[in-house]
Amino acid sequence: MDFRHVNNTQEETTNQNTMKIRGADFVAYHVSNLKNAALFYRNVLDLPQTEYKEDWQWAEFDCGNITLTLYGPLENSEHPSRDLSSCMVSLAVDDIHTAYEELTQKGAAIKNPPFELSGCWHLEIFDPDRNVILIHQRKDGTVGQEH
């Protein structure tokens, strides 16, 4: 379904679906050099760095009400490709598989189906302008800054 052409004047339907967005877990920037970017956010912006995993090309910073995640380039990895041209928001759900089924039924453009990481599940979809939205389920059940 091409959501760029959805009639926004249609009446809202009663939501009988089970997927519920619980909040934003984090926002993410794709960076060309994780080490340099982490130094900038840590030393120039004075953000507390809470995670740094060079082998995963991943760093996290505490921004108070939300986490900023940096993704560096990965080579020879099973992780889905990373596009340096965009920022991405991660929206938390209770059940990643239910969300996947519902989004598929609604005609959402799926970039990557659910995949498991050590502490969470991810699902990537596109919005009408091809921005990536990450649907996210933490294995410990927390959302946002709760963890």
Secondary structure, 3 states (H helix, E strand, C coil): CCHHHCCCCCCCCCCCCCCCCCEEEEEEEECCCHHHHHHHHHHHCCCCEEEEECCCCEEEEECCCCEEEEECCCCCCCCCCCCCCCEEEEEECCCHHHHHHHHHHCCCEEEEEEEECCCEEEEEEECCCCCEEEEEEECCCCCHHHC
